[in-house]
Amino acid sequence: MLKTESDEGLVSRPLKTQEVNFDFDLCFLTKKETDKHRKILHGKEVNVDYARKSYVFVSGQAKIVEDQTRKRKSGGNPT
């Protein structure tokens, strides 16, 4: 779950993690015409939650990266 801030408070959206590297960067693929894209452009602070048998909560700053190679590797199916 990706959480961003809005005027109404926190907004949560499901996203599939595309990549995690050893610098602890998480990569997600999304379309530009989405509310989550606009929210990240205007407010970089985000929270990410993972839940299965255990629960992990990550807080940090988001940035928009346009990487065509990553998009092709992921199959190009943004959420």
Phi and psi in radians as a Rosetta constraint file:
Dihedral C 1 N 2 CA 2 C 2 CIRCULARHARMONIC -1.799 0.35
Dihedral N 2 CA 2 C 2 N 3 CIRCULARHARMONIC 2.266 0.35
Dihedral C 2 N 3 CA 3 C 3 CIRCULARHARMONIC -2.054 0.35
Dihedral N 3 CA 3 C 3 N 4 CIRCULARHARMONIC 2.286 0.35
Dihedral C 3 N 4 CA 4 C 4 CIRCULARHARMONIC -2.186 0.35
Dihedral N 4 CA 4 C 4 N 5 CIRCULARHARMONIC 2.860 0.35
Dihedral C 4 N 5 CA 5 C 5 CIRCULARHARMONIC -1.593 0.35
Dihedral N 5 CA 5 C 5 N 6 CIRCULARHARMONIC 2.538 0.35
Dihedral C 5 N 6 CA 6 C 6 CIRCULARHARMONIC -2.387 0.35
Dihedral N 6 CA 6 C 6 N 7 CIRCULARHARMONIC 3.100 0.35
Dihedral C 6 N 7 CA 7 C 7 CIRCULARHARMONIC -1.094 0.35
Dihedral N 7 CA 7 C 7 N 8 CIRCULARHARMONIC -0.461 0.35
Dihedral C 7 N 8 CA 8 C 8 CIRCULARHARMONIC -1.531 0.35
Dihedral N 8 CA 8 C 8 N 9 CIRCULARHARMONIC -0.147 0.35
Dihedral C 8 N 9 CA 9 C 9 CIRCULARHARMONIC 2.185 0.35
Dihedral N 9 CA 9 C 9 N 10 CIRCULARHARMONIC -2.709 0.35
Dihedral C 9 N 10 CA 10 C 10 CIRCULARHARMONIC -1.358 0.35
Dihedral N 10 CA 10 C 10 N 11 CIRCULARHARMONIC 2.463 0.35
Dihedral C 10 N 11 CA 11 C 11 CIRCULARHARMONIC -2.134 0.35
Dihedral N 11 CA 11 C 11 N 12 CIRCULARHARMONIC 2.231 0.35
Dihedral C 11 N 12 CA 12 C 12 CIRCULARHARMONIC -1.860 0.35
Dihedral N 12 CA 12 C 12 N 13 CIRCULARHARMONIC 2.474 0.35
Dihedral C 12 N 13 CA 13 C 13 CIRCULARHARMONIC -2.470 0.35
Dihedral N 13 CA 13 C 13 N 14 CIRCULARHARMONIC 2.402 0.35
Dihedral C 13 N 14 CA 14 C 14 CIRCULARHARMONIC -1.308 0.35
Dihedral N 14 CA 14 C 14 N 15 CIRCULARHARMONIC 2.406 0.35
Dihedral C 14 N 15 CA 15 C 15 CIRCULARHARMONIC -2.490 0.35
Dihedral N 15 CA 15 C 15 N 16 CIRCULARHARMONIC 2.583 0.35
Dihedral C 15 N 16 CA 16 C 16 CIRCULARHARMONIC -1.651 0.35
Dihedral N 16 CA 16 C 16 N 17 CIRCULARHARMONIC 2.250 0.35
Dihedral C 16 N 17 CA 17 C 17 CIRCULARHARMONIC -1.227 0.35
Dihedral N 17 CA 17 C 17 N 18 CIRCULARHARMONIC 2.214 0.35
Dihedral C 17 N 18 CA 18 C 18 CIRCULARHARMONIC -1.564 0.35
Dihedral N 18 CA 18 C 18 N 19 CIRCULARHARMONIC -0.564 0.35
Dihedral C 18 N 19 CA 19 C 19 CIRCULARHARMONIC -2.822 0.35
Dihedral N 19 CA 19 C 19 N 20 CIRCULARHARMONIC 2.508 0.35
Dihedral C 19 N 20 CA 20 C 20 CIRCULARHARMONIC -2.282 0.35
Dihedral N 20 CA 20 C 20 N 21 CIRCULARHARMONIC 2.204 0.35
Dihedral C 20 N 21 CA 21 C 21 CIRCULARHARMONIC -1.890 0.35
Dihedral N 21 CA 21 C 21 N 22 CIRCULARHARMONIC 3.082 0.35
Dihedral C 21 N 22 CA 22 C 22 CIRCULARHARMONIC -1.337 0.35
Dihedral N 22 CA 22 C 22 N 23 CIRCULARHARMONIC -0.058 0.35
Dihedral C 22 N 23 CA 23 C 23 CIRCULARHARMONIC -1.592 0.35
Dihedral N 23 CA 23 C 23 N 24 CIRCULARHARMONIC 0.118 0.35
Dihedral C 23 N 24 CA 24 C 24 CIRCULARHARMONIC 1.163 0.35
Dihedral N 24 CA 24 C 24 N 25 CIRCULARHARMONIC 0.551 0.35
Dihedral C 24 N 25 CA 25 C 25 CIRCULARHARMONIC -1.538 0.35
Dihedral N 25 CA 25 C 25 N 26 CIRCULARHARMONIC 2.338 0.35
Dihedral C 25 N 26 CA 26 C 26 CIRCULARHARMONIC -1.838 0.35
Dihedral N 26 CA 26 C 26 N 27 CIRCULARHARMONIC 2.364 0.35
Dihedral C 26 N 27 CA 27 C 27 CIRCULARHARMONIC -2.055 0.35
Dihedral N 27 CA 27 C 27 N 28 CIRCULARHARMONIC 2.316 0.35
Dihedral C 27 N 28 CA 28 C 28 CIRCULARHARMONIC -2.226 0.35
Dihedral N 28 CA 28 C 28 N 29 CIRCULARHARMONIC 2.672 0.35
Dihedral C 28 N 29 CA 29 C 29 CIRCULARHARMONIC -2.006 0.35
Dihedral N 29 CA 29 C 29 N 30 CIRCULARHARMONIC 2.232 0.35
Dihedral C 29 N 30 CA 30 C 30 CIRCULARHARMONIC -2.540 0.35
Dihedral N 30 CA 30 C 30 N 31 CIRCULARHARMONIC 2.845 0.35
Dihedral C 30 N 31 CA 31 C 31 CIRCULARHARMONIC -1.427 0.35
Dihedral N 31 CA 31 C 31 N 32 CIRCULARHARMONIC 2.649 0.35
Dihedral C 31 N 32 CA 32 C 32 CIRCULARHARMONIC -1.206 0.35
Dihedral N 32 CA 32 C 32 N 33 CIRCULARHARMONIC -0.495 0.35
Dihedral C 32 N 33 CA 33 C 33 CIRCULARHARMONIC -1.494 0.35
Dihedral N 33 CA 33 C 33 N 34 CIRCULARHARMONIC 0.555 0.35
Dihedral C 33 N 34 CA 34 C 34 CIRCULARHARMONIC -2.001 0.35
Dihedral N 34 CA 34 C 34 N 35 CIRCULARHARMONIC 2.763 0.35
Dihedral C 34 N 35 CA 35 C 35 CIRCULARHARMONIC -1.114 0.35
Dihedral N 35 CA 35 C 35 N 36 CIRCULARHARMONIC -0.664 0.35
Dihedral C 35 N 36 CA 36 C 36 CIRCULARHARMONIC -1.113 0.35
Dihedral N 36 CA 36 C 36 N 37 CIRCULARHARMONIC -0.633 0.35
Dihedral C 36 N 37 CA 37 C 37 CIRCULARHARMONIC -1.102 0.35
Dihedral N 37 CA 37 C 37 N 38 CIRCULARHARMONIC -0.818 0.35
Dihedral C 37 N 38 CA 38 C 38 CIRCULARHARMONIC -1.107 0.35
Dihedral N 38 CA 38 C 38 N 39 CIRCULARHARMONIC -0.698 0.35
Dihedral C 38 N 39 CA 39 C 39 CIRCULARHARMONIC -1.124 0.35
Dihedral N 39 CA 39 C 39 N 40 CIRCULARHARMONIC -0.694 0.35
Dihedral C 39 N 40 CA 40 C 40 CIRCULARHARMONIC -1.202 0.35
Dihedral N 40 CA 40 C 40 N 41 CIRCULARHARMONIC -0.598 0.35
Dihedral C 40 N 41 CA 41 C 41 CIRCULARHARMONIC -1.090 0.35
Dihedral N 41 CA 41 C 41 N 42 CIRCULARHARMONIC -0.580 0.35
Dihedral C 41 N 42 CA 42 C 42 CIRCULARHARMONIC -1.778 0.35
Dihedral N 42 CA 42 C 42 N 43 CIRCULARHARMONIC -0.281 0.35
Dihedral C 42 N 43 CA 43 C 43 CIRCULARHARMONIC -2.610 0.35
Dihedral N 43 CA 43 C 43 N 44 CIRCULARHARMONIC 1.918 0.35
Dihedral C 43 N 44 CA 44 C 44 CIRCULARHARMONIC -1.376 0.35
Dihedral N 44 CA 44 C 44 N 45 CIRCULARHARMONIC -0.345 0.35
Dihedral C 44 N 45 CA 45 C 45 CIRCULARHARMONIC -1.269 0.35
Dihedral N 45 CA 45 C 45 N 46 CIRCULARHARMONIC 2.209 0.35
Dihedral C 45 N 46 CA 46 C 46 CIRCULARHARMONIC -2.410 0.35
Dihedral N 46 CA 46 C 46 N 47 CIRCULARHARMONIC 2.817 0.35
Dihedral C 46 N 47 CA 47 C 47 CIRCULARHARMONIC -2.190 0.35
Dihedral N 47 CA 47 C 47 N 48 CIRCULARHARMONIC 2.505 0.35
Dihedral C 47 N 48 CA 48 C 48 CIRCULARHARMONIC -2.235 0.35
Dihedral N 48 CA 48 C 48 N 49 CIRCULARHARMONIC 2.292 0.35
Dihedral C 48 N 49 CA 49 C 49 CIRCULARHARMONIC -2.037 0.35
Dihedral N 49 CA 49 C 49 N 50 CIRCULARHARMONIC 2.431 0.35
Dihedral C 49 N 50 CA 50 C 50 CIRCULARHARMONIC -2.175 0.35
Dihedral N 50 CA 50 C 50 N 51 CIRCULARHARMONIC 2.350 0.35
Dihedral C 50 N 51 CA 51 C 51 CIRCULARHARMONIC -2.428 0.35
Dihedral N 51 CA 51 C 51 N 52 CIRCULARHARMONIC 2.218 0.35
Dihedral C 51 N 52 CA 52 C 52 CIRCULARHARMONIC -2.501 0.35
Dihedral N 52 CA 52 C 52 N 53 CIRCULARHARMONIC -2.031 0.35
Dihedral C 52 N 53 CA 53 C 53 CIRCULARHARMONIC -1.305 0.35
Dihedral N 53 CA 53 C 53 N 54 CIRCULARHARMONIC -0.402 0.35
Dihedral C 53 N 54 CA 54 C 54 CIRCULARHARMONIC -2.284 0.35
Dihedral N 54 CA 54 C 54 N 55 CIRCULARHARMONIC 3.100 0.35
Dihedral C 54 N 55 CA 55 C 55 CIRCULARHARMONIC -2.212 0.35
Dihedral N 55 CA 55 C 55 N 56 CIRCULARHARMONIC 2.324 0.35
Dihedral C 55 N 56 CA 56 C 56 CIRCULARHARMONIC -2.234 0.35
Dihedral N 56 CA 56 C 56 N 57 CIRCULARHARMONIC 2.352 0.35
Dihedral C 56 N 57 CA 57 C 57 CIRCULARHARMONIC -2.149 0.35
Dihedral N 57 CA 57 C 57 N 58 CIRCULARHARMONIC 2.208 0.35
Dihedral C 57 N 58 CA 58 C 58 CIRCULARHARMONIC -2.140 0.35
Dihedral N 58 CA 58 C 58 N 59 CIRCULARHARMONIC 2.325 0.35
Dihedral C 58 N 59 CA 59 C 59 CIRCULARHARMONIC -2.105 0.35
Dihedral N 59 CA 59 C 59 N 60 CIRCULARHARMONIC 2.433 0.35
Dihedral C 59 N 60 CA 60 C 60 CIRCULARHARMONIC -3.088 0.35
Dihedral N 60 CA 60 C 60 N 61 CIRCULARHARMONIC -2.827 0.35
Dihedral C 60 N 61 CA 61 C 61 CIRCULARHARMONIC -1.951 0.35
Dihedral N 61 CA 61 C 61 N 62 CIRCULARHARMONIC 2.398 0.35
Dihedral C 61 N 62 CA 62 C 62 CIRCULARHARMONIC -1.728 0.35
Dihedral N 62 CA 62 C 62 N 63 CIRCULARHARMONIC 2.681 0.35
Dihedral C 62 N 63 CA 63 C 63 CIRCULARHARMONIC -2.507 0.35
Dihedral N 63 CA 63 C 63 N 64 CIRCULARHARMONIC 2.613 0.35
Dihedral C 63 N 64 CA 64 C 64 CIRCULARHARMONIC -1.539 0.35
Dihedral N 64 CA 64 C 64 N 65 CIRCULARHARMONIC 2.171 0.35
Dihedral C 64 N 65 CA 65 C 65 CIRCULARHARMONIC -2.206 0.35
Dihedral N 65 CA 65 C 65 N 66 CIRCULARHARMONIC 2.189 0.35
Dihedral C 65 N 66 CA 66 C 66 CIRCULARHARMONIC -1.737 0.35
Dihedral N 66 CA 66 C 66 N 67 CIRCULARHARMONIC 1.806 0.35
Dihedral C 66 N 67 CA 67 C 67 CIRCULARHARMONIC -2.202 0.35
Dihedral N 67 CA 67 C 67 N 68 CIRCULARHARMONIC 1.771 0.35
Dihedral C 67 N 68 CA 68 C 68 CIRCULARHARMONIC -1.125 0.35
Dihedral N 68 CA 68 C 68 N 69 CIRCULARHARMONIC -0.565 0.35
Dihedral C 68 N 69 CA 69 C 69 CIRCULARHARMONIC -1.130 0.35
Dihedral N 69 CA 69 C 69 N 70 CIRCULARHARMONIC -0.813 0.35
Dihedral C 69 N 70 CA 70 C 70 CIRCULARHARMONIC -1.084 0.35
Dihedral N 70 CA 70 C 70 N 71 CIRCULARHARMONIC -0.687 0.35
Dihedral C 70 N 71 CA 71 C 71 CIRCULARHARMONIC -1.083 0.35
Dihedral N 71 CA 71 C 71 N 72 CIRCULARHARMONIC -0.768 0.35
Dihedral C 71 N 72 CA 72 C 72 CIRCULARHARMONIC -1.150 0.35
Dihedral N 72 CA 72 C 72 N 73 CIRCULARHARMONIC -0.725 0.35
Dihedral C 72 N 73 CA 73 C 73 CIRCULARHARMONIC -1.089 0.35
Dihedral N 73 CA 73 C 73 N 74 CIRCULARHARMONIC -0.584 0.35
Dihedral C 73 N 74 CA 74 C 74 CIRCULARHARMONIC -1.424 0.35
Dihedral N 74 CA 74 C 74 N 75 CIRCULARHARMONIC -0.137 0.35
Dihedral C 74 N 75 CA 75 C 75 CIRCULARHARMONIC 1.627 0.35
Dihedral N 75 CA 75 C 75 N 76 CIRCULARHARMONIC -0.055 0.35
Dihedral C 75 N 76 CA 76 C 76 CIRCULARHARMONIC 1.163 0.35
Dihedral N 76 CA 76 C 76 N 77 CIRCULARHARMONIC 0.527 0.35
Dihedral C 76 N 77 CA 77 C 77 CIRCULARHARMONIC -1.884 0.35
Dihedral N 77 CA 77 C 77 N 78 CIRCULARHARMONIC 1.389 0.35
Dihedral C 77 N 78 CA 78 C 78 CIRCULARHARMONIC -1.234 0.35
Dihedral N 78 CA 78 C 78 N 79 CIRCULARHARMONIC 2.738 0.35
